[in-house]
């Protein structure tokens, strides 16, 4: 019988070390060269909103300012989306001229908007988002009170279109007597002509028996401009023409064309933890400028986990010419917990 040399065992051990330790590292052979001369090795994940993310074996995921990057080389070609809305692939990205021979697919860093763009940006899929919130407050005693509120939103984003559905409901009682009940629902479609400009069409339905509103319907269309659209920061403004129909329970009904102005804003004050938001809409009658409607939602949303959150919100509604025997303004304070995706 032939004996196995100790040197053979050593060779086998080195062989396994090479395949199990060295080769896995080859999957993270992308390199990011910084303008200060530093070089970081890892796997390029994405670039968006002025930063590039790099997965490393020694420090997890690093976020690097795009303006600090001098050059990126990748082991395999990566997908990039350019500012001119072209989708292509490259393995070399540079912030300046490249003088190396044989390098043909180099793309200038200033031309790149996304690395590994989301499916809705590249036109290959849909980005779904949504949230559901609920709040409940009960007081026991000589004058027991109960207050219940729900709200939710569902969104779908493709490369050229954005669909949004939202709804809210609030119900309150005091000593067993209903003191507040109102609901609102909206539907909206945006079609993007460019990355910033879009056309919008929408409908809003609202009921509030304590404001004598059996049903208020607002439909219209207009033009919008998207300043920012990302996970961390969103801002758009819209303007257009609406048609308002107000069906009152007691007061005379009315309807009129109106000018519309709207704004929607949200921003993470603390990354992935604390978000501020503000939305408002203004309608001014084209027949009587004193007949105007204004509504806003302002608040803070704190993420408890990646999906669960708690929200503190102030809703303000103003009607300069309300139904008889009702107030012009209505302010609602809401505290709720919810789930978002």
N, C-alpha and C positions, 0 to 999 in steps of 0.2 A: 504494500500500500504506500502511495506517495504522500509524504507529509507536506503540509502547507506552510510555506515560509512566513515568519513574522512580518517580513516586508510586504507580503501580499495583503495581509490584514491592514497594514498601514495604507496601502494603495486604495483598498476598498473604502476605508474610512475617509480618506481625502476625496474619493469619488463622490460619496454621499454628501459630504460637507459642501462640495461644489454645487451639486444639483439642488440641495435643499436650502442652502443659505445664500449662495452667490447668484444663482439663476433667478430666484424670485425678485431680487433687486433690479434685474434687467427690465422689469415691468415699470420701474420708476426712474427711467433714464432720461427724462426730459430735463432741460437745463434752462434756468432763468438767470441771465446776466444783468446785473444792475449797473446804473451809471456811475456809482461810486467804486466800481471794481469788484464787488462781491459776486459770487456765483452760488446759486442754490440749485440742488438736484432734487428731483421728485417727479410728480406726475401732474401736468397741467390739467386742472378741472374745468375752469371757465373764466371768462372775462366779461364783466358787465359793470355799469355805473362807476367807471373810473378805477376799478381794482381788478386784479387777477388773482385767482385762488390756486394754490399749489399744495398738493398732498405730499407730505414727506414721511419717511419712515422713522424719523427721530424727533419731530416736533408737531406731528399731526398736520392739520390744514393751516397753511399760512396765507394771509391776505396781504398783497403787495400793491402799493399805489402804481397805477399804470404809467404815470408820468416819470416814475423812477426806473422803469424797465428800459434797458439798452438793447436787449436781444433775447429771443426765445428760440431754442431749438428743441424739436421733439423727435423721439425715436420713430414714431409713426405719424403720418400726416393727420392733422386735426382739422375739424370743420370750423370755418370762420365766416362771420356775417359782416359785410362791409357797410360803411356809411351810405354807399350808393345803392344799398339793398341787394347786393350780389352775394350769393352763397357759394363758397368755394372751399378748397382744402389747401393746406400748406404745412411744411415742417420747419420753416424758418421765418421768424418775425423780427424785424429790425427797426430801430428808431432812427437809423441813418443809413447811408449807402453801404452796400456790401461788396467788397472787392474780391471775394473768393471765387476761384474758377469752379465751374460745375454746379454752382448754386443758382437754380433757375426759378424755383417756386417761391422766392422770398417775397414777403408782403410787408409794406411799411406799417409800423404800429399806428400811425396817425389815420390810416384807412380803416382800421378795425373797430367795429362797434361791439361785437360779441365773439368770444371763443366758445365753441360748443353751445350754440344758441338754444334757448328753450324751443320745444316743438312748435309752439304757436308763432314764434318769430320766424323760424325757417319755413313755415308753411306746411309742416309735416304732421301737425296734430292740434289738439285743443287744450287750452289751459282752463281747468275748472277750479272755481273757488266758491266759498260760501261760509255762512255762519248762522248759528241759531242761538238766541239768548232768551232767558226767562228770569223774571224777578217776582218775588212775593214778599209782602210785608203785612203783618197782622198785629193789631193792638187789642188787648183785652182790658176790660174795665167798665166804667159807667157808660162809655161811648165806644163800643167795639168797632174797630175799623179793619178793613181788608183791602189790599191793593195788589193787583196782578197785571203783569205786562209781559208781552211776547214780542219779539221782532226777529226777522231773518232776512238773509239776502243770498241769492244764487247768481253767479256770474260765469260766463263762458267767453273765452277770448281766442280768436283765430288771428291769422296774420293781418287780415283786413277788416274784421268785424268784431264787435263786442256786444254781448247780450247781457242784460241785467234785469233781474226780478227782485223786488223787495216788498216786504209787508210788515205791519206793526199793529198791535192791538193792546189796548189798556182798559182795565175794568176796575172800579173802586166802589166800595159800599161803606156806609157809616150807620151803625145801629140797625143793620139789616136793610137800609134804604140805599138804592143805587145813587151814587153822587157823581159818577164819571164813567163814560163809555165812549171810546172813539177808536176808529180803525183807519188805516191808510194802506194802499197798495199802489205800486208803480211798476211799469214795464218800459224798457228802453232798448233801442237798437242803435248802435253807432257803426258807421261805415267809414273807414279811413281811406282818404285819397292819397295822403302821404303819411310819414311816420308821426306827424304832428297834427295836421288838419283832418277833420272828419265831419261828415254830416250826421245829424242825430234826429230820431223820431221817438216820441214818448207818449205815454198816457198815465194819468194819475187819477185814482179814485179815492174819495175820502168821505167818511161818515162821522158825525159828532152830534148826537141828539141834544146835548146840553149847550151847543152853539146853534141849535135849530137847523142843522144841516142834515137833511135826509140823504142827499148824495151830491157831492161836488165832483164834476168831471172836468179834467183839463187835458186836452190833447194838443199836440203841436209838433213842429219840426224846426230845425235851425242848423247852425254851424258851431263847431267846437274846436278848441285848440288844446292839445295835450302837452303841457310843459314838461312833466316827468311822469314816467310809468315804470315802477319797479317795486320790489318787495319792501324796500325801506322808505320810499318817497313817491307819492302820487299827487299830481295837481292838474286839474283841467278846468276850463271855463267854457261856458256855452251862452249863446244868444240866439233868439229867433222869435217866431210868432206862435202864439197859442190861441185856442178858443176855449173859453171858460163857460161852463153851464152849471148853475147853482140851483138845485132843487131843495127848497126849504120846507120844513114841516108846517110852519104857520105863516111866516112872512112871504110876500110875493116872490116868485121865482125870477131869476134874471140870467142873462147870457150875454157875452160880449167877446170881441177879439182883444187880445192883450199882447204886449211886449213881454218877453221872457229873458231873464238873466239867471244863470246858475253857476255855482262853483262847488267843487269837491276837492278836499285836501286831506291827506293823512301822512304822518311821518313818525318813524320810530325815534323817540327821544333817547332810549336806551336799546341798543341792538337786540332784537328778538325778545324783548322784555316789556318795554313800556311804549305805547303808541298813542299819539294825539290825533284827533280827527275833527273836521268841521265840514259840514255841507249846508248850503242854503239855496233857496230859489225865490225869485222875485217876479211877480206878475203885475203889470200896470195896464189898466184898461186903456185902449186906444180911443174910447168914446168919452171917458171921464178920467182924467189923470189922478183924481183923488180916490178913485176906486182901485185899491191895490191890495195884493196879498203877499205875505212874506212868511217863510218858514225856515227854520234852521235846526240842525242837530250838532251839538258840540260836546266833546267829552274826552276821556282817557280810557284806554283799554290796556289792562295789564295781563300778560300771558303767564299763567300759572305753570303750564307745561307747553309743549310744542303745539297743542291743539286746544286745551282748555284755558279759558280766560275769564276775567271779571271786568265789568264795564261800569263806569260812572258817567252819566250823560244828562245834559240839559237840552230839552226840546222847547223851542219858542215858536209860537204861531201868532201872526198879527193880521188882522183884517180891518182896514181903515173905514170900511162901511159895512159893519156886520149886520146880522139879522136884528130885528127889534128886540129890545130888552136883553141883549147879550153884550158881553164885554169885547173890546177890540183885541185884547191880547190874552194869550193863554200860555202859561209856562208849566212844564212838566219836568220833574226831577226823577231820574230812574237809576236804580242800582241793580245790576243783573249779573248772572253767571252764564257762560255759554261755551259752545264748541265751534271751532272754526277749522277750515281746511283749505 
